[in-house]
Amino acid sequence: MPLPWIKMWVEALDDPKLTRMSLAERGAWWGLL
């Protein structure tokens, strides 16, 4: 697994605005991981 992706994903989860706007993106992340 590419660690930079994980770092970006964790940072996105820590940012309320990003987390809120990227529910679909989070589904895509889970598909990639």
N, C-alpha and C positions, 0 to 999 in steps of 0.2 A: 504494500500500500504506500502511495506517495505521501510522505510526511507533510510536505507543504500544504496539500489539500486538507489534511486533518487539522493543521494549524488554522487555516482559513475558516474551516467549518466550525471549529470551536470558537474562534473569534466572532463568527457570525451569530452563533448561539448566545454569546455573551452580550451582543448588541440588540437591545429590544426592538429597535426599528427594523434591523435586518431580519431578526427572527420572525417578526410579525409579517413582513412583506414576502418572506421566502418559504412559506410552508410547502409550496409545491417544489421549490428548489431543495428543501430538506428531503423530500421524497426522492428527488433525483440523486442527492448525495448518498442516501441509503442504498439506492440501486447501484451506485458506482463502487461503494465500499465493500 
